[in-house]
Amino acid sequence: MNRTEEVILVNEQDSQIGLMEKLEAHQKGLLHRAFSVFIFNSKGDLLLQQRALSKYHSPGLWTNTCCSHPRAGEENAAAAHRRLKEEMGFDCDLEYQGFLIYKVQFENGLFEHELDHVFTGVFNGIPQLNSDEVAAFRWTSLQNLQQEIDADANRFTHWLQLILKQKKWF
């Protein structure tokens, strides 16, 4: 099934103001609703994914466990669970942490301008990756991750770096 993905356009208070085709919203840099999921194991290590090389922005970069956009009429938590299963092949309890707004322009001219809702959870199994979405995964401590980002930030997504600065969430 080849369906057109739409994102939910929002204002800075997260009130819906419209819908737009996903690529068009990223081309125009319009603020839209998103979510980012951070899954830790019982040792406190974060599960990272490497974005598939076929992604139209940030291909091959390391990022948080999963991230995407809710669909029209879909609650943020339900969307987070859906994408966790679709991308990483598992589900677990999620806890809402809050949101941030950010805007970044990529080298290819696209923008991420998102009101990004952050969720955390705990999982100790082995992910079953969807190769259309994810190239690889690994577990790492937050301390090690920060050292890697400090050494070469270009290997990691912008939103991962911004969210990690919100120390209150982790």
C-alpha atoms as one frame of an Amber mdcrd trajectory, in Angstrom:
protein
   0.000   0.000   0.000   1.503   3.310  -1.059  -0.206   5.912   1.072   0.784
   9.536   1.341   2.041  10.326   4.828   0.783  13.578   6.301   2.040  15.431
   9.337  -0.038  17.461  11.796   0.779  21.156  11.567   0.665  22.833  14.984
   1.245  26.158  16.678   3.720  26.576  19.546   1.021  25.508  22.037   0.647
  22.192  20.147  -2.827  23.036  18.841  -3.490  21.496  15.435  -3.783  24.063
  12.662  -3.799  21.751   9.636  -2.384  18.737   7.829   0.279  18.626   5.128
   2.088  15.982   3.116   5.233  15.076   5.076   7.863  15.971   2.472   6.163
  19.295   1.687   6.160  20.251   5.380   9.884  19.453   5.559  10.530  21.474
   2.394   8.650  24.508   3.746   9.965  24.216   7.309   6.512  24.348   8.889
   6.073  23.472  12.560   4.568  20.011  12.962   3.989  17.447  15.693   6.554
  14.700  16.215   7.747  12.308  18.891  11.041  10.784  19.954  11.355   7.557
  21.938  14.355   6.782  24.156  14.554   3.179  25.343  16.990   2.196  28.079
  17.921  -1.240  29.387  18.008  -2.119  33.078  21.709  -1.098  33.203  20.777
   2.412  32.050  22.213   2.093  28.538  20.363   3.832  25.707  19.269   1.897
  22.606  20.420   3.832  19.539  19.427   3.235  15.948  21.329   4.106  12.820
  18.915   5.601  10.315  18.546   3.703   7.055  20.617   5.030   4.169  17.410
   5.486   2.146  16.030   8.215   4.481  15.531  11.559   2.731  17.264  13.423
   5.534  19.882  12.389   8.069  20.528   9.006   6.365  23.028   6.798   8.155
  23.166   8.994  11.258  22.850   7.571  14.766  19.807   8.690  16.707  17.493
   7.769  19.561  15.581   4.486  19.586  12.814   5.698  17.284  11.146   8.882
  16.136   8.377   9.847  13.768   5.115  11.756  13.453   1.640  10.895  14.720
  -1.060  10.514  12.094  -4.218  12.605  11.972  -6.423  11.619  14.925  -3.690
   9.494  16.535  -2.602  10.202  20.098   1.135  10.807  20.590   1.592   7.806
  22.893  -0.253   5.487  20.491   1.926   6.728  17.634   5.078   6.183  19.693
   4.062   2.576  20.416   3.132   2.003  16.742   6.469   3.258  15.420   8.491
   1.446  18.073   6.947  -1.801  16.795   7.292  -0.793  13.117  10.928   0.342
  13.337  12.433  -1.756  16.133  10.117  -4.781  16.294   9.133  -4.531  19.961
   6.924  -2.568  22.334   7.207  -1.660  26.013   5.690   0.704  28.548   6.427
   4.338  27.736   6.521   7.360  30.021   5.911  10.874  28.718   8.696  13.336
  29.584   7.671  16.598  27.908   8.348  18.344  24.621  10.688  20.785  22.934
  10.482  22.852  19.767  13.406  23.024  17.391  14.182  24.010  13.812  17.183
  22.923  11.793  17.967  23.106   8.071  19.796  20.246   6.379  22.385  20.392
   3.603  19.762  19.189   1.093  17.542  22.219   1.841  14.971  20.344   3.924
  13.995  21.464   7.427  13.027  19.745  10.634  10.749  22.168  12.478   9.136
  20.059  15.120   7.235  20.186  18.337   8.783  16.956  19.552   7.147  14.931
  22.348   9.682  12.790  24.223   8.933   9.336  25.658  11.165   6.956  27.614
  10.892   3.252  28.382  12.809   0.170  29.485  13.484  -2.918  27.355  16.051
  -5.689  27.795  15.547  -7.757  24.654  16.981  -7.765  21.160  15.291  -5.475
  18.625  14.010  -6.923  15.341  14.928  -4.131  12.929  12.845  -2.981   9.977
  15.615  -2.574   7.398  13.568   0.025   5.478  13.862   2.295   8.521  16.918
   1.189  10.501  20.401   0.156   9.341  21.784  -0.947  12.736  21.368  -0.653
  16.493  23.583  -0.526  19.549  23.382   0.090  23.277  25.535   2.765  24.906
  25.783   4.689  28.147  24.752   8.349  28.117  28.284   9.257  29.205  29.855
   7.354  26.305  27.305   8.802  23.882  28.140  12.351  24.978  31.846  11.653
  24.476  31.129  10.353  20.963  29.024  13.429  20.147  31.756  15.731  21.480
  34.303  13.931  19.267  32.178  13.959  16.061  28.702  15.489  16.293  28.141
  14.969  12.547  27.558  11.239  13.145  24.386  11.982  15.169  21.021  13.591
  14.439  20.379  17.164  15.527  17.311  16.248  17.541  19.174  13.579  19.506
  21.758  16.152  20.532  19.124  18.741  21.466  17.069  16.286  23.523  20.137
  14.999  25.370  20.749  18.550  26.592  17.423  18.318  28.455  19.072  16.582
  31.416  15.816  16.632  33.379  14.451  13.868  31.138  17.150  11.252  31.726
